[in-house]
Amino acid sequence: MQIQENKSVQLADGGTIQLKKIDYVEFYVGNAQQAAHFYCKSFGFRLIAYAGLETGVRDRCSFVLEQSHIRFVFTSPLTPYGSIAEYVKLHGDGVHDIALLVDDTRTCFNIAVARGAKPILAPTLLKGENGSILKATIAGYSGDLTHSFIERHKYTEFSPQYHLLDNLPQCTKNNLIEIDHIVLNVESGKMNLWADFYRTVLDFKQQQEFTSDDISTQYSSLMSKVVENNTGRIKFPINEPAEGYRKSQIQEYLDFHCGPGVQHIALRTNDIIQTVRQLRHNGIEFLETPDSYYDNLPKYISPIDEDINILKELNILLDRDEQGYLLQIFTKPLVTRPTFFLEIIQRKGAQGFGNGNFKALFEAIEREQASRGNL
């Protein structure tokens, strides 16, 4: 493996940033080996690559997991020192980097830095026997979230820094096909600043906005803006807490994560019933929905292809918009702190985020908050 770093950064004043899709999401965790095992056994991911002492990496170990078009990387520090250890100490297990696939890393990096983004890694060529990738990284608006630009040069393996793994036991896939959206929680009064960062630095556009009147319960509320890139394949809903009678789920996240960050990742499936059944069989716990939620569904959701009794049995939520309907369900927190979780979503035409389910979802989360003494 050979690494060549381009240390000269030529700032660009014009042009646009063209992002294709999310290439991978990297988590910083206390024990990457155990996290990788959990996601393989519980969610049906396949372990495809590894980096660590055996591959010449001295400060960390990383496991790369894949399922269809989804790639997760779990990274742990090998010593109690450095940025990875500091991240885990402060935040617990969480998302550190959302890597974005591009055709021209240097141009994207130069434009982003010219627009005010903080550079973390200048464009760096990672070379291996089977090809190379070009990688650069910028800081997000605040906190410890970063974005890497990945240019692959027809390189289909994960990265030259990693060794591919063969002859591993295969797990049962769960029909998870791609990342639908990634939700960010930010401090009160910071939502517009985050949205402006993605619009001005990365050429996102605002898709939707929700006020505290749209997303509230008798106890709490929040506000949200949804931004997306020009292809529509990268979507970031950005939530901030709004004043309420009690602590909102967003504030609980901020308190235990110790700052802003990724609250959850929505994974798309083409068969949510089969997926949820398999995940429940694997031991995954989901938020519970009262039976009363399903009593009025036929009045405003029908016609649908699914049996409402089965959706009721599995606690799957439904919502409809002008383009069709969607089905969704949310896991309980997957880490020790009440922070990160996953959403499973199936779209049948609908392009929204389950607006009609906000109240039911928030009430379910508040029941969990109350059980933790955090409401």
C-alpha positions in Angstrom: 0.0 0.0 0.0 1.2 3.5 -0.8 -0.2 6.7 0.4 0.5 10.0 -1.3 -0.8 13.2 0.2 -1.4 16.3 -1.9 -0.6 19.0 0.7 -1.3 22.0 -1.6 -4.9 23.1 -1.5 -5.9 25.4 -4.4 -9.0 27.3 -3.2 -11.9 27.5 -5.7 -14.3 30.4 -5.8 -16.8 29.1 -8.2 -18.4 25.9 -9.3 -20.8 23.5 -7.6 -20.3 20.4 -5.5 -21.7 17.3 -7.1 -22.4 14.5 -4.6 -23.6 11.2 -5.9 -24.6 9.2 -2.8 -23.5 8.1 0.7 -20.5 5.9 0.2 -20.2 4.7 3.8 -21.0 5.8 7.4 -18.2 5.4 10.0 -18.9 4.9 13.7 -16.4 5.5 16.5 -17.2 2.8 19.1 -15.6 1.4 22.3 -15.3 -2.2 20.8 -15.4 -2.4 17.0 -15.2 -6.2 17.0 -18.3 -6.6 19.2 -20.2 -3.9 17.3 -19.5 -5.6 14.0 -20.6 -9.0 15.4 -23.8 -7.4 16.6 -24.7 -5.8 13.3 -23.9 -9.0 11.4 -25.8 -11.3 13.6 -28.8 -9.0 14.3 -29.2 -7.0 11.1 -27.7 -9.3 8.5 -24.7 -7.4 7.5 -21.6 -9.1 6.0 -18.1 -8.4 7.2 -16.0 -7.6 4.2 -12.8 -5.9 5.3 -10.6 -5.1 8.2 -7.8 -2.7 9.1 -5.6 -2.8 12.2 -2.2 -3.9 13.5 -2.1 -6.8 11.1 -2.5 -4.4 8.2 0.0 -1.8 9.3 -2.5 0.5 11.1 -1.1 1.3 14.6 -3.7 3.6 16.3 -7.1 1.9 15.5 -8.9 -1.1 14.2 -11.8 -1.0 11.8 -14.3 -3.5 10.5 -16.3 -2.8 7.3 -19.8 -4.2 7.0 -21.9 -4.3 3.9 -25.5 -5.2 2.9 -26.8 -4.4 -0.6 -25.8 -0.7 -1.0 -25.2 0.0 2.7 -21.7 0.2 4.1 -21.0 0.7 7.8 -17.5 1.0 9.3 -16.9 0.5 13.0 -13.7 1.9 14.4 -12.1 1.7 17.8 -8.9 3.2 19.3 -6.0 0.9 20.2 -4.9 3.2 23.0 -6.7 5.6 25.4 -5.2 8.6 23.6 -6.1 10.4 20.4 -9.2 11.7 18.7 -11.1 8.4 18.5 -10.7 7.7 22.2 -11.7 11.2 23.0 -14.8 10.9 20.8 -15.9 7.7 22.5 -15.2 9.1 26.0 -17.3 12.2 25.3 -20.1 10.8 23.1 -20.2 7.1 23.6 -20.7 5.0 20.4 -21.8 7.1 17.6 -21.5 8.3 14.0 -18.3 10.2 13.3 -18.1 10.4 9.5 -20.7 10.4 6.7 -18.6 9.7 3.6 -19.9 11.0 0.2 -19.2 9.5 -3.2 -18.0 12.1 -5.7 -16.4 12.2 -9.2 -13.9 14.8 -8.3 -12.6 14.9 -4.7 -10.2 17.8 -5.2 -12.8 20.1 -6.7 -15.4 19.3 -3.9 -12.8 19.8 -1.2 -11.5 23.0 -2.6 -14.9 24.5 -3.1 -16.0 23.5 0.4 -12.9 25.0 2.0 -13.3 28.2 0.0 -16.8 28.5 1.3 -15.7 28.2 4.9 -15.5 24.5 5.7 -12.7 23.5 8.1 -10.3 21.1 6.3 -9.5 17.9 8.2 -7.7 15.8 5.5 -6.4 17.3 2.3 -7.0 15.3 -0.9 -5.0 12.1 -0.3 -4.3 9.3 -2.8 -4.6 5.8 -1.3 -3.0 3.3 -3.6 -3.1 -0.5 -3.5 -2.4 -3.5 -5.7 -5.9 -3.4 -7.3 -6.3 0.4 -7.7 -6.7 3.6 -5.7 -9.1 6.0 -4.2 -8.8 9.7 -3.5 -10.1 10.9 -0.2 -10.5 14.3 1.5 -12.4 15.3 4.7 -14.0 18.4 6.0 -15.6 19.1 9.4 -19.3 19.5 9.7 -20.9 22.6 11.0 -20.1 21.8 14.6 -19.5 19.0 17.0 -17.4 15.9 16.0 -19.3 15.0 12.7 -17.2 15.0 9.5 -17.8 14.5 5.8 -15.3 12.7 3.6 -15.3 13.0 -0.2 -14.5 9.6 -1.8 -13.4 9.3 -5.4 -13.1 5.7 -6.4 -11.4 5.6 -9.9 -13.4 2.4 -10.7 -12.0 0.9 -7.5 -14.7 -1.5 -6.3 -13.0 -2.7 -3.0 -13.5 -0.6 0.1 -10.1 0.9 0.5 -6.4 0.0 -0.1 -5.9 0.6 3.7 -8.0 -2.5 4.4 -7.6 -6.2 3.9 -10.5 -8.0 2.3 -11.9 -10.9 4.3 -12.9 -14.2 2.7 -14.5 -17.5 3.8 -16.5 -15.8 6.6 -19.8 -17.2 7.9 -22.7 -15.8 6.0 -25.6 -14.2 8.0 -29.2 -14.1 7.0 -29.9 -11.0 5.0 -32.8 -8.8 6.1 -33.7 -7.1 2.8 -32.0 -3.8 3.8 -31.1 -2.2 0.5 -29.8 1.4 1.1 -29.7 4.4 3.4 -32.9 6.4 3.0 -31.9 9.4 5.2 -29.8 10.3 8.2 -31.3 12.4 11.0 -29.2 15.0 12.9 -30.0 16.4 16.4 -28.7 19.9 17.1 -28.9 22.4 20.0 -31.8 24.8 20.4 -31.4 27.7 18.0 -28.9 26.0 15.8 -31.1 24.2 13.3 -31.0 27.1 10.8 -27.2 27.4 11.1 -26.8 23.7 10.3 -29.2 23.9 7.4 -27.4 27.0 6.1 -24.0 25.1 6.3 -25.3 22.3 4.0 -26.9 24.8 1.6 -24.0 27.1 1.3 -21.0 24.7 1.6 -22.3 21.5 0.0 -25.1 22.9 -2.3 -28.0 21.1 -0.6 -31.5 22.5 -0.9 -34.3 22.6 1.6 -36.9 20.0 1.0 -39.3 20.3 3.9 -39.8 22.2 7.2 -41.7 21.2 10.3 -42.6 23.6 13.2 -43.3 22.8 16.8 -47.0 22.8 15.8 -46.4 19.9 13.4 -44.2 17.8 15.8 -45.5 17.9 19.4 -47.2 16.0 22.2 -48.7 17.3 25.4 -45.2 17.2 27.0 -42.7 18.3 24.3 -42.1 19.4 20.8 -39.3 20.0 18.2 -38.7 21.8 15.0 -37.1 20.2 11.9 -35.7 21.1 8.5 -35.0 18.6 5.8 -32.1 19.3 3.4 -31.1 17.1 0.4 -28.4 17.1 -2.3 -29.2 17.8 -6.0 -29.7 14.1 -6.8 -32.1 13.7 -3.9 -30.2 10.6 -2.8 -28.7 12.2 0.3 -31.2 13.5 2.8 -30.5 15.0 6.3 -33.5 16.0 8.5 -32.1 18.4 11.1 -33.9 18.5 14.4 -33.7 21.0 17.3 -35.7 21.0 20.6 -38.5 23.4 21.1 -39.8 24.7 24.4 -42.1 22.2 26.0 -43.6 21.2 29.3 -41.0 18.5 29.8 -37.7 17.5 28.2 -38.0 16.5 24.6 -36.4 13.5 23.0 -34.0 15.8 21.2 -32.8 17.3 24.4 -32.4 13.9 26.0 -30.1 12.9 23.1 -28.1 16.2 23.4 -27.6 15.6 27.1 -26.4 12.1 26.8 -24.5 12.5 23.6 -22.9 15.6 25.0 -23.6 17.7 21.9 -25.1 17.5 18.4 -24.8 14.5 16.2 -26.6 11.7 14.3 -29.7 10.5 16.1 -30.7 7.8 13.7 -30.2 6.3 10.3 -33.2 5.1 8.2 -32.5 2.0 6.2 -34.8 1.2 3.3 -36.3 -2.2 2.6 -38.6 -3.6 -0.1 -40.4 -5.9 2.3 -40.8 -4.4 5.8 -42.9 -7.2 7.1 -40.3 -9.8 6.4 -37.5 -7.5 7.6 -39.2 -6.7 10.9 -40.1 -10.3 11.5 -36.5 -11.4 11.0 -35.1 -8.6 13.1 -37.5 -9.4 15.9 -36.5 -13.0 15.7 -32.8 -11.8 15.9 -33.7 -10.1 19.2 -34.0 -6.4 18.0 -36.4 -4.4 20.1 -38.7 -1.8 18.6 -40.7 1.1 20.0 -44.2 0.0 20.8 -47.4 1.5 19.3 -50.8 1.3 21.1 -53.5 -0.8 19.5 -55.7 2.4 19.2 -53.3 3.8 16.6 -54.5 1.2 14.1 -58.2 1.7 14.7 -58.5 4.6 12.4 -55.9 3.7 9.9 -58.3 2.3 7.2 -60.1 5.6 7.1 -57.2 7.7 5.8 -54.5 5.3 4.7 -56.4 2.7 2.6 -56.1 1.3 0.1 -52.8 -0.5 1.0 -51.3 -3.8 -0.1 -50.6 -5.0 3.5 -52.8 -6.6 6.1 -53.4 -4.0 8.8 -53.7 -6.8 11.4 -50.1 -7.9 10.6 -48.8 -4.3 10.8 -50.6 -4.0 14.2 -49.0 -7.2 15.3 -45.5 -6.0 14.3 -46.1 -2.3 15.5 -45.3 -0.9 12.0 -46.5 2.6 11.3 -48.0 4.0 8.1 -48.4 7.4 6.5 -49.6 8.7 3.1 -48.8 11.7 1.0 -49.7 12.8 -2.6 -47.3 10.3 -4.1 -48.3 7.2 -2.2 -47.7 5.7 1.2 -44.8 4.5 3.4 -44.3 2.1 6.2 -41.8 2.6 9.0 -40.7 1.4 12.4 -38.0 2.5 14.9 -35.7 0.4 17.1 -35.0 1.2 20.7 -31.5 2.7 21.2 -28.8 0.4 20.0 -26.1 1.7 22.2 -25.6 2.0 26.0 -26.6 5.7 26.1 -30.2 6.7 25.0 -28.8 8.2 21.7 -28.4 6.3 18.5 -31.1 4.0 16.9 -32.2 2.8 13.4 -35.3 3.3 11.4 -36.6 0.7 9.0 -38.6 2.2 6.1 -40.4 1.0 3.0 -41.6 3.5 0.5 -44.5 2.8 -1.8 -44.5 6.1 -3.6 -44.4 8.4 -0.6 -41.5 10.8 -0.4 -42.1 12.2 3.0 -40.8 11.1 6.4 -44.0 9.9 8.1 -45.4 13.3 9.0 -48.7 11.7 10.2 -46.8 9.4 12.5 -44.9 12.1 14.3 -47.3 12.2 17.3 -47.4 8.4 17.7 -43.6 8.2 17.3 -43.0 10.9 19.9 -45.4 9.4 22.4 -43.7 6.1 22.0 -40.3 7.7 22.6 -41.6 9.6 25.6 -42.8 6.3 27.1 -39.2 5.1 26.8 -37.9 8.4 28.3 -40.2 8.0 31.2 -39.0 4.5 31.9 -35.4 6.0 32.0 -36.5 8.8 34.3 -35.6 11.4 31.6 -39.0 12.9 30.6 
